[in-house]
């Protein structure tokens, strides 16, 4: 029996060995035609095996090859720009909010400081030799604060006070205090003088010597005792009844430079409501840095002795 040449068994073929055949093998991979993409679910196709035609198609395809990468990069960059813009807006909003908080806090601190202290400029020679014209002072306004304890008594049971009664938080003006106040005859002007008499005191000035309750004052801060005398408070309408004492809520003040001072000898006592505060510190010029004629630096809670 003879076989066609392509069907003859090979020299190694034997029983049970497969033989070659001209029939197509169902398990053999299909032949690839250059430039034609494969078909079928399991077929694979790449640019390397596609051939020149595929390369031309790829060059004409805006979504193929490196151009796809460029388009994707542009999309990513655009998204990044939008995100960065949002972050910038949030950052500016945060900065604006922080600035607003800072400004509000600064205003609150300013108002608080103005409520407890204020600076003033000395005008005129009425407080020589202790204070000079053009000298700048810091005035403590809190030291003479008053509380309406009558209203507090309505809410705090252990406070015993009459309705509308007021008391000083620390203390009221005392003899020897250098105070700043609104001029009773013209409240738009501020004066600075020394407290000589407090409510209930009798004050007179004879031969330049000041008497309080018939006791002469020792005033080592006075350079010249000359000046206008004062026989009694009645002459300046600063009395309480026939006793000729300083009425409640009023203070008798004098300038240290008695011959050149307009004070209670001329226009009477200073109402308590007109008092702004106690001169606490001289800060300009620097050569005058220190106390302002007071025996101590009064902070309300404590007093610091001055040299």
Backbone bond lengths (Angstrom), bond angles and torsions (degrees), N, CA, C in turn:
res aa  C-N    CA-C-N  psi(-1)  N-CA   C-N-CA  omega(-1)  CA-C   N-CA-C  phi
1 X - - - 1.463 - - 1.508 108.35 -
2 X 1.273 114.28 132.60 1.460 119.30 -177.48 1.507 109.11 -109.99
3 X 1.375 115.84 150.78 1.472 123.27 -178.90 1.524 109.95 -119.28
4 X 1.241 115.11 149.26 1.482 115.84 171.98 1.531 109.04 -60.57
5 X 1.321 112.85 156.08 1.466 117.78 -173.21 1.523 112.06 -58.69
6 X 1.342 114.51 -38.60 1.466 115.19 -176.72 1.491 112.86 -82.26
7 X 1.312 118.67 0.46 1.448 120.00 177.92 1.509 111.92 -112.07
8 X 1.361 117.63 -0.88 1.449 119.35 179.48 1.510 109.42 -67.22
9 X 1.320 115.17 137.92 1.452 117.96 177.59 1.506 111.04 -68.57
10 X 1.330 114.94 146.35 1.459 119.54 179.09 1.490 110.07 -73.50
11 X 1.283 113.71 170.64 1.460 117.31 -179.61 1.497 112.92 -64.21
12 X 1.384 117.89 -26.61 1.452 118.04 -177.96 1.508 110.75 -90.24
13 X 1.321 117.88 -11.07 1.464 119.58 -176.30 1.474 110.58 -68.08
14 X 1.211 116.00 145.73 1.438 121.98 179.66 1.490 109.16 -155.03
15 X 1.301 111.91 -164.01 1.463 116.40 178.98 1.503 110.55 -65.33
16 X 1.324 114.96 131.86 1.471 120.26 178.16 1.496 114.23 82.12
17 X 1.407 118.24 -1.66 1.449 121.25 -179.69 1.504 109.12 -92.34
18 X 1.339 117.94 141.76 1.461 120.12 178.79 1.503 110.39 -71.45
19 X 1.268 115.00 153.77 1.457 120.84 -179.09 1.496 107.80 -120.42
20 X 1.349 115.64 151.06 1.455 121.07 179.39 1.493 109.19 -75.68
21 X 1.310 115.99 153.76 1.445 120.03 -178.46 1.513 108.14 -146.98
22 X 1.274 116.90 152.98 1.459 121.86 177.87 1.513 112.15 -79.43
23 X 1.346 117.71 -7.33 1.455 120.73 177.53 1.530 110.48 -74.70
24 X 1.307 116.50 141.78 1.490 118.00 -179.58 1.512 112.31 -63.94
25 X 1.325 114.21 142.21 1.462 120.76 -179.91 1.523 109.40 -86.40
26 X 1.333 114.20 127.47 1.467 118.68 -178.21 1.523 112.47 -66.85
27 X 1.322 117.00 -22.08 1.467 121.56 -177.67 1.524 113.09 -98.15
28 X 1.307 117.00 -2.22 1.466 119.53 -179.87 1.527 109.33 -80.05
29 X 1.348 118.85 142.33 1.475 121.17 179.10 1.509 110.09 -65.83
30 X 1.296 117.23 142.70 1.465 119.09 -178.48 1.516 110.38 -68.26
31 X 1.316 115.22 152.08 1.454 120.70 178.95 1.518 109.69 -71.95
32 X 1.350 115.66 142.55 1.460 121.79 -178.08 1.515 109.10 -97.80
33 X 1.314 115.13 134.66 1.465 120.14 175.37 1.522 107.85 -102.77
34 X 1.332 118.26 122.95 1.478 119.95 -177.20 1.519 111.75 -56.87
35 X 1.315 114.89 134.32 1.448 120.45 176.23 1.499 115.38 87.24
36 X 1.352 116.61 -7.41 1.469 119.89 -178.57 1.517 108.14 -111.31
37 X 1.313 118.25 120.48 1.476 119.54 -179.39 1.504 110.43 -68.04
38 X 1.313 117.43 148.18 1.467 121.17 -178.80 1.521 110.89 -71.25
39 X 1.306 112.84 160.26 1.448 120.24 175.25 1.500 109.29 -121.29
40 X 1.302 116.27 160.62 1.461 118.41 -178.35 1.492 111.07 105.34
41 X 1.322 115.63 153.64 1.449 120.31 -174.54 1.515 112.67 -70.42
42 X 1.286 118.40 -32.46 1.466 120.58 -175.24 1.495 113.81 -96.05
43 X 1.353 117.64 0.05 1.456 119.32 -176.79 1.520 110.83 -75.38
44 X 1.326 115.97 146.92 1.444 124.52 176.87 1.501 109.13 -116.85
45 X 1.366 114.93 145.22 1.459 118.45 -179.46 1.506 108.67 -144.91
46 X 1.290 115.22 136.28 1.462 119.06 -179.88 1.506 109.66 -133.88
47 X 1.358 115.14 162.67 1.457 120.10 -179.36 1.499 110.89 -64.07
48 X 1.356 115.10 -30.72 1.466 118.52 -177.33 1.514 111.23 -65.22
49 X 1.332 117.43 -32.38 1.455 120.81 -176.25 1.514 111.79 -101.30
50 X 1.340 115.75 1.47 1.455 117.70 -174.47 1.510 112.37 -80.24
51 X 1.328 117.07 -29.68 1.446 117.58 177.79 1.522 111.95 95.75
52 X 1.318 117.65 -179.92 1.464 123.17 -176.90 1.510 113.43 -61.71
53 X 1.303 117.84 -35.98 1.459 119.62 -179.01 1.519 111.16 -64.36
54 X 1.320 114.63 -41.16 1.461 118.75 179.00 1.525 110.83 -64.83
55 X 1.354 115.11 -36.82 1.456 118.08 178.77 1.518 110.65 -62.81
56 X 1.355 115.85 -40.45 1.451 118.74 178.81 1.519 110.78 -65.74
57 X 1.362 115.55 -41.41 1.460 117.80 178.09 1.515 111.31 -62.05
58 X 1.349 115.16 -38.32 1.464 118.56 -178.93 1.517 111.57 -67.07
59 X 1.330 116.42 -36.87 1.460 118.74 179.85 1.513 111.80 -67.84
60 X 1.357 116.72 -28.92 1.454 119.98 178.42 1.517 112.83 -86.39
61 X 1.306 118.58 -9.30 1.460 122.40 -176.34 1.533 109.42 -90.54
62 X 1.320 117.86 116.43 1.484 118.71 -178.60 1.500 113.54 -68.44
63 X 1.307 117.11 -13.65 1.468 120.00 -178.77 1.514 112.11 -105.41
64 X 1.286 117.74 10.84 1.456 119.84 -176.47 1.508 112.51 -102.68
65 X 1.300 116.39 158.79 1.447 125.00 171.28 1.518 113.70 56.99
66 X 1.352 115.14 -137.91 1.449 121.54 -175.83 1.520 112.17 -69.47
67 X 1.361 116.69 -23.34 1.456 118.62 179.44 1.520 111.57 -65.46
68 X 1.313 117.26 -33.13 1.459 120.66 175.37 1.523 109.76 -62.05
69 X 1.327 115.13 -40.96 1.458 119.50 178.65 1.520 111.11 -63.66
70 X 1.360 116.22 -40.66 1.446 119.30 179.42 1.526 111.68 -64.68
71 X 1.314 117.30 -42.92 1.462 121.30 178.59 1.517 110.56 -63.03
72 X 1.313 116.40 -43.03 1.476 119.94 178.23 1.512 111.06 -63.27
73 X 1.352 116.02 -40.71 1.458 119.17 177.97 1.514 112.37 -63.07
74 X 1.351 115.81 -38.96 1.456 119.54 177.28 1.524 111.18 -63.20
75 X 1.324 117.08 -40.78 1.463 121.18 178.58 1.528 110.89 -63.00
76 X 1.336 115.55 -42.95 1.458 119.62 179.49 1.528 110.14 -64.68
77 X 1.361 116.45 -43.56 1.458 119.87 179.94 1.519 111.11 -62.96
78 X 1.336 116.37 -41.25 1.473 119.58 178.21 1.521 111.00 -62.25
79 X 1.331 116.59 -43.45 1.466 120.07 177.91 1.513 110.80 -61.90
80 X 1.346 116.94 -38.46 1.449 120.42 178.50 1.515 112.37 -64.43
81 X 1.340 116.71 -39.32 1.452 120.09 178.56 1.526 111.34 -63.51
82 X 1.311 117.80 -41.41 1.466 121.15 178.58 1.517 110.66 -63.54
83 X 1.333 116.29 -41.97 1.450 120.17 179.34 1.525 111.33 -64.91
84 X 1.338 115.38 -41.93 1.456 119.27 179.35 1.522 111.41 -64.01
85 X 1.323 117.08 -39.92 1.456 119.89 176.98 1.510 112.49 -61.45
86 X 1.327 117.23 -41.04 1.460 120.57 177.01 1.506 112.09 -63.46
87 X 1.343 115.81 -41.09 1.458 118.69 178.28 1.527 111.30 -64.76
88 X 1.342 116.62 -38.17 1.460 119.45 177.98 1.516 111.69 -63.89
89 X 1.330 116.75 -42.05 1.469 119.15 177.94 1.518 111.29 -62.49
90 X 1.336 115.73 -42.09 1.461 118.77 178.24 1.527 111.12 -64.73
91 X 1.345 115.64 -37.95 1.467 118.44 179.04 1.527 111.25 -65.69
92 X 1.339 117.51 -42.55 1.460 120.36 178.70 1.516 111.52 -65.53
93 X 1.327 116.08 -37.86 1.463 118.16 175.97 1.514 111.01 -63.56
94 X 1.339 116.88 -40.49 1.459 120.59 178.42 1.525 111.12 -64.76
95 X 1.347 116.89 -41.63 1.465 120.58 178.10 1.520 110.53 -63.78
96 X 1.351 116.18 -43.16 1.464 119.39 178.98 1.524 111.31 -62.33
97 X 1.328 117.05 -39.92 1.462 120.55 179.23 1.523 111.20 -66.18
98 X 1.340 116.58 -41.05 1.464 119.79 178.52 1.522 110.87 -65.92
99 X 1.338 117.84 -39.72 1.455 120.42 176.92 1.525 111.27 -63.43
100 X 1.338 116.13 -40.54 1.461 119.75 178.36 1.524 110.65 -62.17
101 X 1.322 116.83 -44.71 1.459 120.40 177.93 1.525 111.27 -60.69
102 X 1.349 115.85 -41.91 1.462 119.76 -179.78 1.525 111.02 -63.55
103 X 1.340 116.50 -43.63 1.464 120.22 -179.78 1.525 111.15 -64.67
104 X 1.339 116.54 -43.67 1.464 119.75 179.32 1.532 110.42 -62.28
105 X 1.333 116.13 -42.77 1.467 119.86 178.68 1.524 110.97 -64.05
106 X 1.350 116.68 -40.76 1.464 120.02 179.28 1.532 111.10 -63.32
107 X 1.341 116.29 -41.07 1.466 119.77 178.78 1.523 110.37 -65.03
108 X 1.342 117.12 -41.51 1.455 120.30 179.07 1.519 111.29 -63.46
109 X 1.335 116.61 -42.68 1.461 120.25 178.90 1.530 110.06 -64.73
110 X 1.341 116.24 -41.33 1.462 120.05 179.32 1.526 110.72 -61.53
111 X 1.341 116.42 -46.06 1.456 119.46 -179.91 1.527 111.49 -65.32
112 X 1.335 116.21 -37.52 1.461 119.76 178.42 1.524 110.68 -65.00
113 X 1.342 115.89 -44.76 1.470 119.32 179.58 1.523 110.57 -63.80
114 X 1.353 116.37 -41.16 1.462 119.59 178.56 1.523 112.39 -65.34
115 X 1.338 115.64 -26.30 1.460 118.95 179.52 1.517 112.27 -75.14
116 X 1.334 117.27 -26.27 1.461 119.71 -176.16 1.523 113.08 -110.60
117 X 1.337 117.71 -16.65 1.468 120.04 -178.96 1.521 109.62 -152.51
118 X 1.328 115.43 153.20 1.455 120.53 -179.92 1.520 109.00 -155.82
119 X 1.316 116.07 147.00 1.462 119.81 179.40 1.523 110.62 -95.85
120 X 1.352 115.52 147.74 1.456 122.43 -179.66 1.522 109.51 -139.43
121 X 1.312 113.82 153.46 1.464 120.65 177.73 1.525 109.11 -111.77
122 X 1.332 115.92 129.09 1.461 121.29 179.73 1.527 108.58 -74.11
123 X 1.316 115.36 132.50 1.457 121.19 177.41 1.532 108.99 -124.67
124 X 1.320 116.30 122.99 1.458 120.86 178.31 1.517 112.62 96.17
125 X 1.330 116.23 170.65 1.470 121.40 -175.50 1.521 114.11 -100.61
126 X 1.328 118.71 16.15 1.470 119.54 -171.58 1.522 113.93 -67.52
127 X 1.349 117.47 -17.16 1.473 119.22 -179.37 1.524 112.19 -110.35
128 X 1.337 116.73 17.47 1.465 119.48 174.75 1.531 109.18 -65.66
129 X 1.310 119.29 149.10 1.469 128.42 4.93 1.524 114.50 -91.73
130 X 1.344 117.48 1.30 1.465 119.22 -176.54 1.512 113.71 -75.59
131 X 1.330 117.19 -41.45 1.462 122.26 -178.31 1.521 109.16 -123.79
132 X 1.334 114.93 142.64 1.454 120.34 -174.22 1.529 110.79 -117.51
133 X 1.302 114.15 158.97 1.457 120.50 177.92 1.530 110.16 -61.16
134 X 1.349 116.64 131.74 1.457 121.63 -179.67 1.513 114.85 89.00
135 X 1.298 117.77 -1.16 1.463 121.49 179.85 1.533 109.89 -77.72
136 X 1.344 116.75 139.94 1.464 121.69 -178.85 1.529 110.20 -103.12
137 X 1.346 114.52 133.88 1.459 120.92 -175.87 1.524 110.70 -124.49
138 X 1.322 115.06 153.63 1.454 122.19 171.28 1.523 107.73 -105.98
139 X 1.329 116.01 124.95 1.462 121.73 -174.44 1.526 109.82 -108.40
140 X 1.318 115.93 130.21 1.462 122.73 177.98 1.530 109.34 -85.91
141 X 1.325 116.25 109.97 1.464 120.21 -178.70 1.530 111.39 -90.96
142 X 1.320 117.02 -20.54 1.465 120.54 -175.70 1.518 112.67 -76.68
143 X 1.336 117.75 -23.93 1.456 120.61 -173.83 1.529 111.90 -64.24
144 X 1.334 117.43 -25.09 1.464 120.79 -179.77 1.534 112.53 -108.04
145 X 1.323 116.52 21.42 1.463 119.31 177.96 1.529 111.10 -60.43
146 X 1.326 116.03 143.38 1.465 121.15 177.27 1.525 109.82 -120.06
147 X 1.339 114.76 145.20 1.461 121.75 177.85 1.519 109.46 -116.00
148 X 1.305 114.85 142.59 1.453 120.19 174.43 1.529 107.36 -86.20
149 X 1.324 115.48 89.13 1.467 119.96 -176.67 1.525 110.83 -70.41
150 X 1.331 117.22 -20.34 1.465 119.40 176.50 1.510 111.80 -63.10
151 X 1.320 116.81 -40.16 1.462 120.17 176.78 1.522 111.68 -72.27
152 X 1.354 116.64 -37.05 1.462 119.44 178.24 1.523 111.37 -64.09
153 X 1.324 116.65 -33.84 1.459 120.33 -178.98 1.527 112.26 -63.46
154 X 1.322 116.99 -21.58 1.468 119.85 178.58 1.520 111.73 -71.90
155 X 1.346 116.52 -23.87 1.454 120.80 -176.62 1.530 112.50 -111.45
156 X 1.332 117.28 -24.45 1.471 121.21 -179.87 1.525 107.66 -113.29
157 X 1.319 117.97 110.06 1.468 120.49 -170.07 1.515 115.05 -66.00
158 X 1.353 119.77 -29.86 1.461 120.02 -173.92 1.535 112.65 -84.02
159 X 1.354 118.88 1.04 1.461 121.34 175.61 1.526 108.99 -90.03
160 X 1.326 115.24 121.62 1.466 120.94 -179.50 1.521 108.66 -101.88
161 X 1.313 116.45 106.53 1.460 120.62 -178.53 1.513 109.50 -153.10
162 X 1.316 114.96 152.08 1.453 120.62 177.17 1.525 110.48 -79.88
163 X 1.289 116.26 159.74 1.453 121.27 -179.03 1.534 110.33 -62.70
164 X 1.346 115.97 124.80 1.462 121.39 179.88 1.510 114.98 83.42
165 X 1.314 119.08 1.83 1.464 121.48 -179.52 1.526 110.82 -70.99
166 X 1.334 115.61 137.08 1.467 121.50 179.76 1.523 110.15 -118.74
167 X 1.329 114.66 146.76 1.460 121.17 176.90 1.516 109.42 -139.23
168 X 1.344 114.78 151.62 1.457 119.33 177.69 1.527 109.93 -70.88
169 X 1.328 115.00 140.36 1.461 119.76 178.50 1.530 110.47 -66.69
170 X 1.314 117.91 -41.51 1.465 122.47 178.32 1.537 109.59 -112.05
171 X 1.316 116.50 -68.96 1.467 121.32 176.00 1.523 107.81 -166.69
172 X 1.320 115.60 162.27 1.451 120.84 177.62 1.521 111.29 -86.61
173 X 1.325 118.10 177.52 1.470 121.26 176.34 1.525 110.90 -57.74
174 X 1.312 115.59 137.46 1.455 121.99 -177.83 1.530 110.06 -118.67
175 X 1.317 115.38 160.19 1.463 119.26 179.04 1.525 110.08 -58.06
176 X 1.311 115.47 133.58 1.460 121.15 179.43 1.520 113.63 94.82
177 X 1.340 118.42 -13.28 1.465 120.32 178.99 1.531 110.41 -68.14
178 X 1.319 116.15 135.63 1.463 121.31 171.73 1.524 106.97 -91.22
179 X 1.337 116.23 116.66 1.458 120.68 -172.59 1.526 111.12 -121.10
180 X 1.329 114.52 156.17 1.467 122.35 172.41 1.520 106.97 -110.39
181 X 1.319 116.74 134.24 1.463 120.66 -176.23 1.525 109.61 -148.39
182 X 1.308 115.17 165.77 1.462 121.31 175.12 1.534 108.66 -83.81
183 X 1.295 115.06 132.95 1.463 120.91 -178.03 1.529 109.07 -62.73
184 X 1.334 117.84 121.83 1.473 120.11 -176.37 1.532 114.16 -56.63
185 X 1.321 117.49 -32.46 1.456 120.59 -178.72 1.530 112.63 -81.38
186 X 1.337 116.21 -19.54 1.465 121.73 178.82 1.529 108.24 -151.80
187 X 1.331 117.97 88.43 1.471 121.01 -174.07 1.525 114.82 -60.51
188 X 1.322 118.26 -11.80 1.460 119.84 177.91 1.530 112.31 -77.91
189 X 1.316 117.20 -10.62 1.461 121.95 179.12 1.525 110.07 -105.76
190 X 1.325 115.49 143.00 1.464 121.17 179.03 1.531 109.28 -107.34
191 X 1.341 115.35 135.14 1.467 121.76 178.01 1.528 108.57 -116.81
192 X 1.329 114.86 158.70 1.461 120.87 172.94 1.522 108.18 -129.55
193 X 1.339 117.15 124.26 1.464 123.31 -178.08 1.526 108.68 -145.36
194 X 1.331 114.17 178.59 1.459 120.72 178.23 1.528 109.93 -108.14
195 X 1.324 115.98 135.97 1.468 121.02 178.33 1.530 108.69 -73.03
196 X 1.343 115.43 125.79 1.458 121.51 179.12 1.526 110.80 -108.21
197 X 1.331 116.22 -42.87 1.461 120.26 -178.68 1.519 111.10 -130.19
198 X 1.344 115.00 143.79 1.471 122.16 179.02 1.528 108.13 -111.94
199 X 1.327 118.77 169.98 1.475 119.92 -178.53 1.528 112.53 -51.20
200 X 1.342 115.06 131.77 1.460 121.40 179.89 1.515 114.04 96.44
201 X 1.350 117.86 -10.27 1.467 120.68 -179.69 1.531 110.84 -84.12
202 X 1.340 114.61 151.61 1.466 122.45 168.66 1.523 107.52 -104.87
203 X 1.315 117.32 128.62 1.464 121.49 -175.00 1.528 109.30 -126.59
204 X 1.315 115.50 138.77 1.469 121.66 173.64 1.529 108.36 -148.64
205 X 1.318 116.30 156.96 1.469 122.34 178.36 1.520 107.43 -128.37
206 X 1.335 116.39 121.00 1.463 121.57 -177.45 1.524 109.11 -133.60
207 X 1.324 114.11 122.42 1.468 120.86 -178.61 1.529 111.83 55.08
208 X 1.290 115.43 36.71 1.454 120.38 178.70 1.521 114.41 81.88
209 X 1.300 119.07 -4.35 1.465 122.98 179.88 1.529 108.71 -98.80
210 X 1.316 116.07 131.03 1.470 121.92 -179.36 1.526 108.92 -91.40
211 X 1.330 115.13 130.85 1.463 121.03 176.89 1.530 108.63 -115.00
212 X 1.323 115.01 129.43 1.463 121.59 175.62 1.515 107.07 -119.15
213 X 1.319 115.76 117.13 1.466 121.62 -176.58 1.530 109.76 55.64
214 X 1.330 114.88 41.81 1.470 124.17 177.52 1.528 113.71 67.68
215 X 1.314 117.08 14.53 1.469 121.72 178.49 1.529 108.23 -114.66
216 X 1.365 117.49 124.22 1.472 119.03 179.85 1.527 111.64 -67.82
217 X 1.335 115.56 139.94 1.470 120.47 179.17 1.529 110.03 -84.51
218 X 1.308 115.59 142.29 1.465 120.98 172.42 1.535 107.11 -92.99
219 X 1.283 116.23 108.93 1.462 121.38 -174.60 1.531 110.17 -119.00
220 X 1.310 115.75 86.11 1.459 120.01 -179.75 1.525 112.30 -76.51
221 X 1.322 117.09 -6.06 1.465 120.73 178.20 1.521 111.48 -89.18
222 X 1.327 118.71 0.68 1.455 123.30 -179.41 1.529 109.68 -95.49
223 X 1.337 116.01 129.89 1.465 120.06 177.08 1.515 111.78 -92.72
224 X 1.349 115.68 -31.19 1.457 119.64 -177.33 1.526 108.12 -138.31
225 X 1.303 117.20 115.35 1.464 121.88 -178.11 1.518 112.99 -83.23
226 X 1.296 116.62 -2.89 1.464 118.63 179.53 1.520 109.78 -68.72
227 X 1.302 115.13 161.61 1.453 119.14 179.72 1.503 111.33 143.30
228 X 1.299 114.34 -174.07 1.459 120.20 -176.22 1.528 110.62 -72.58
229 X 1.325 116.75 128.12 1.461 121.11 176.64 1.525 110.27 -80.92
230 X 1.315 114.26 164.12 1.464 120.86 178.48 1.520 107.90 -139.49
231 X 1.306 115.97 112.77 1.461 119.18 -178.25 1.519 112.27 -71.87
232 X 1.316 116.31 -41.89 1.464 119.58 -179.43 1.529 109.30 -157.42
233 X 1.326 114.52 165.45 1.463 119.86 178.67 1.517 112.14 -69.95
234 X 1.318 116.38 -19.38 1.463 119.20 -178.09 1.521 111.39 -63.92
235 X 1.318 116.88 -28.01 1.463 119.96 -178.53 1.514 112.80 -70.45
236 X 1.322 117.69 -18.11 1.469 120.90 179.07 1.527 110.75 -116.63
237 X 1.312 116.66 15.15 1.471 122.27 177.12 1.526 111.33 54.44
238 X 1.312 115.18 46.59 1.469 120.48 177.82 1.527 108.00 -127.30
239 X 1.324 115.36 62.70 1.460 120.46 -177.66 1.512 110.21 -133.70
240 X 1.319 114.69 164.67 1.455 121.62 176.21 1.527 107.75 -122.44
241 X 1.324 116.52 95.87 1.455 120.54 179.30 1.518 112.00 73.69
242 X 1.318 114.94 -152.80 1.463 120.67 -177.68 1.519 112.92 -82.55
243 X 1.341 117.96 -8.87 1.462 120.31 -176.87 1.521 112.40 -77.05
244 X 1.314 117.46 -12.47 1.458 122.67 -178.71 1.528 111.67 53.31
245 X 1.295 115.36 48.86 1.462 121.50 175.33 1.525 108.51 -115.50
246 X 1.323 115.18 161.32 1.465 120.50 179.52 1.524 108.80 -66.42
247 X 1.321 119.30 127.32 1.467 121.58 -176.80 1.514 111.51 -71.44
248 X 1.320 118.04 161.64 1.475 121.33 177.42 1.529 111.14 -57.57
249 X 1.324 114.32 142.46 1.459 119.67 177.81 1.505 114.47 75.90
250 X 1.339 118.37 17.36 1.461 122.22 179.79 1.525 110.18 -134.45
251 X 1.351 115.15 155.16 1.469 120.76 -177.64 1.526 109.53 -138.71
252 X 1.323 114.37 141.88 1.464 121.56 178.36 1.519 107.93 -96.48
253 X 1.348 117.69 125.34 1.464 121.69 -175.42 1.523 109.85 -126.30
254 X 1.339 115.68 150.05 1.459 122.69 176.42 1.522 109.05 -137.68
255 X 1.331 116.07 151.30 1.454 121.11 171.98 1.513 109.95 -83.42
256 X 1.334 117.37 149.37 1.467 120.37 -179.84 1.529 111.81 -68.40
257 X 1.308 116.58 -28.77 1.458 121.00 177.85 1.534 107.67 -92.12
258 X 1.319 116.02 78.58 1.459 121.56 -168.88 1.537 114.26 -56.50
259 X 1.332 120.14 -39.12 1.480 117.80 -179.84 1.529 112.94 -68.60
260 X 1.329 118.44 -18.91 1.465 121.53 -175.78 1.528 110.93 -129.35
261 X 1.298 116.00 54.15 1.465 120.28 -178.38 1.516 110.35 -140.78
262 X 1.322 114.65 131.56 1.460 121.08 170.90 1.519 106.83 -96.53
263 X 1.326 116.95 113.75 1.463 120.30 -172.15 1.523 110.53 -146.55
264 X 1.335 116.10 -157.97 1.467 120.30 -174.98 1.520 113.26 -63.23
265 X 1.316 118.96 -16.97 1.461 120.83 176.18 1.529 110.79 -67.64
266 X 1.337 115.42 -22.65 1.463 119.62 -176.42 1.516 113.32 -103.29
267 X 1.326 117.64 -40.95 1.468 120.12 -172.61 1.525 114.11 -125.92
268 X 1.302 118.90 9.90 1.457 120.79 172.54 1.523 114.48 93.60
269 X 1.309 114.93 -166.07 1.472 121.52 -174.45 1.523 111.74 -79.79
270 X 1.348 114.94 164.97 1.467 122.65 178.43 1.525 108.59 -101.50
271 X 1.335 118.49 120.78 1.468 119.81 176.20 1.531 111.17 -63.69
272 X 1.285 114.32 145.91 1.470 120.20 -178.30 1.523 112.36 -57.54
273 X 1.327 117.84 -36.82 1.463 121.42 -178.30 1.522 112.47 -68.00
274 X 1.333 117.68 -15.99 1.454 120.92 -178.70 1.529 112.22 -88.97
275 X 1.314 116.75 -9.88 1.468 119.94 -178.01 1.521 110.39 -77.46
276 X 1.323 116.94 127.87 1.472 122.55 -178.90 1.521 111.02 -89.31
277 X 1.311 117.32 -45.76 1.461 119.46 -179.92 1.516 111.52 174.43
278 X 1.304 114.14 -176.56 1.459 122.16 -178.09 1.521 109.93 -101.46
279 X 1.349 115.86 127.51 1.460 120.04 176.92 1.533 108.59 -63.02
280 X 1.334 114.91 123.10 1.459 118.92 -170.99 1.518 113.01 -109.29
281 X 1.349 116.31 -40.99 1.465 118.65 -170.44 1.518 109.67 -151.02
282 X 1.324 115.73 139.86 1.461 121.72 171.12 1.530 107.68 -98.63
283 X 1.351 116.19 124.45 1.467 118.66 -176.31 1.529 113.33 -117.82
284 X 1.347 117.92 -7.93 1.460 119.37 177.36 1.532 109.39 -153.10
285 X 1.327 116.42 136.11 1.471 129.05 -1.37 1.526 112.17 -68.17
286 X 1.315 114.97 162.21 1.461 119.45 -175.82 1.526 112.07 -62.81
287 X 1.325 116.69 -25.86 1.463 119.33 178.43 1.516 111.98 -66.50
288 X 1.346 117.19 -19.79 1.468 121.95 179.07 1.527 112.03 -104.05
289 X 1.328 116.95 14.13 1.469 120.41 -178.73 1.519 110.67 -60.23
290 X 1.328 115.89 128.45 1.459 119.51 179.32 1.515 111.88 143.93
291 X 1.329 116.56 -157.86 1.451 122.14 -179.28 1.516 112.10 -70.16
292 X 1.326 115.04 168.65 1.473 120.06 -175.60 1.525 110.80 -122.99
293 X 1.313 116.89 47.29 1.455 120.28 177.32 1.506 113.90 93.06
294 X 1.340 117.83 -4.42 1.463 120.45 176.40 1.524 109.60 -85.31
295 X 1.320 115.04 154.95 1.460 120.19 179.03 1.528 112.29 -74.53
296 X 1.325 115.70 -20.36 1.459 120.20 -178.40 1.521 109.35 -151.19
297 X 1.328 114.73 161.23 1.459 121.47 175.48 1.525 107.35 -90.59
298 X 1.326 115.95 105.27 1.463 121.61 -172.56 1.518 109.75 -92.98
299 X 1.349 116.78 112.57 1.455 122.16 177.78 1.518 112.08 -98.75
300 X 1.298 116.78 6.73 1.457 120.87 -179.39 1.514 111.10 94.14
301 X 1.325 116.70 -58.04 1.464 121.22 -179.64 1.527 110.99 -81.02
302 X 1.335 116.45 -41.65 1.449 120.91 -179.38 1.538 108.92 -132.58
303 X 1.309 115.77 161.38 1.456 122.20 174.00 1.519 108.72 -119.92
304 X 1.336 115.69 130.81 1.453 121.58 179.00 1.517 108.33 -105.25
305 X 1.322 118.80 114.44 1.478 120.43 179.98 1.511 111.73 -58.48
306 X 1.321 116.18 140.20 1.448 121.91 178.09 1.521 109.65 -103.34
307 X 1.328 117.45 144.25 1.476 120.24 179.69 1.526 110.54 -68.70
